[in-house]
Amino acid sequence: MQDVLADRPFVDLGRWPTPLEPVDGTWIKRDDLSGLGLGGNKLRKLEFLLGAAAAAGQDTVVTTGALQSNHARLTAAACARLGLACHLVLVATVPRSDQHYRESGNVLLDDLFGATVHVVPDHATAERELEHLRRQHGDRLCSIPLGGSDRVGALGYVAGALELAAQLDAQAPHVRRVVVATSSGGTVAGLVTGLAAAGWAGEVHGIAVMEDVAAATARVERLVSELGDDLGVSVDRTAWTVHAGLGPGYGVTDPASLDAIRRLAAASGILLDPVYTAKAYAHLDEAGPRTETVFLHTGGVPALFAYQPDLVADPTTEGD
Ligand SMILES: Cc1ncc(COP(=O)(O)O)c(C=O)c1O
């Protein structure tokens, strides 16, 4: 089964396999516990992205994302582990200006991991900054796209899917679907490709938290087709679907997702994050009966501290 990934450059960053646990009437695959840098889904992608960088002799890494990007934080942690220089071009697009959002959570950790952080106001300025870094570092620069979602990064979730399929076979053979937050698309694309390679017959339901369903679906479709060509795996189009989960906007909380954070924390001691996993978990039951579902916990927990003001206020009393 692992043959599908044979000979791909790779560096070891996470602690695998992550646990598969019965929690809250469902199953949770704990990729939030992947280890390095407080963990999360991006470590799986970075193992292949930075493996390719090492194979190319690159010593400097740049990536981009929102100010509270988990992908940026884990890129910084992985670079610290591997002795690579790291630049983060962080775009202040989420409509928040409070001190927690600007300075705590992932931003605090980026700094501790020694990354050089470039905060820019919009995507056009980010593109200019990236171009400047490319000119400065030339071939020594590894430029990682938003969320690590290209055909190399998505291999991480092909590997993650092979791991999950083996656990489901052993622990929860009745599970029929995976529910997971989707934004840059590499996690869902890698999962559906890896699950197809493993011969697992269930479905993947992505909950779109960054944009509308059409845009999120198009991202996943493109990556599934690239990965399929690359790996020689064909994916049945009915094996995956994308649901709406954006709510009031990317990085903007709503009562349902804040409630999901509070309820799961109090019921199980497991923390969801306010931008991705809480929005996905709030839609869990729309995908089907939770007893037959595995929720892929993709991490993001450090962002809880950046969203402290939202969590302190009780949404049920808002407007009273
Ligand atoms: C915690 C968390 N969950 C889910 C995702 C979505 O993964 P993808 O970008 O591969 O769609 C991200 C992406 O940043 C994330 O940080």
The ligand as an SDF file (V2000), in Angstrom:
LIG
                    3D

 16 16  0  0  0  0  0  0  0  0999 V2000
   -6.3290   23.6630   11.7480 C   0  0  0  0  0  0  0  0  0  0  0  0
   -6.5450   23.5340   10.2810 C   0  0  0  0  0  0  0  0  0  0  0  0
   -7.4960   22.7040    9.8530 N   0  0  0  0  0  0  0  0  0  0  0  0
   -7.7680   22.5420    8.5450 C   0  0  0  0  0  0  0  0  0  0  0  0
   -7.0630   23.2480    7.5890 C   0  0  0  0  0  0  0  0  0  0  0  0
   -7.4360   23.0480    6.1660 C   0  0  0  0  0  0  0  0  0  0  0  0
   -6.5030   22.2560    5.4750 O   0  0  0  0  0  0  0  0  0  0  0  0
   -6.2690   22.5090    3.9310 P   0  0  0  0  0  0  0  0  0  0  0  0
   -5.6440   23.8670    3.8090 O   0  0  0  0  0  0  0  0  0  0  0  0
   -5.3590   21.4180    3.5280 O   0  0  0  0  0  0  0  0  0  0  0  0
   -7.5730   22.4660    3.2440 O   0  0  0  0  0  0  0  0  0  0  0  0
   -6.0590   24.1430    7.9880 C   0  0  0  0  0  0  0  0  0  0  0  0
   -5.3520   24.9500    6.9920 C   0  0  0  0  0  0  0  0  0  0  0  0
   -4.7440   25.9440    7.2790 O   0  0  0  0  0  0  0  0  0  0  0  0
   -5.7890   24.2810    9.3730 C   0  0  0  0  0  0  0  0  0  0  0  0
   -4.8400   25.1270    9.8190 O   0  0  0  0  0  0  0  0  0  0  0  0
  1  2  1  0
  2  3  1  0
  2 15  2  0
  3  4  2  0
  4  5  1  0
  5  6  1  0
  5 12  2  0
  6  7  1  0
  7  8  1  0
  8  9  2  0
  8 10  1  0
  8 11  1  0
 12 13  1  0
 12 15  1  0
 13 14  2  0
 15 16  1  0
M  END
$$$$
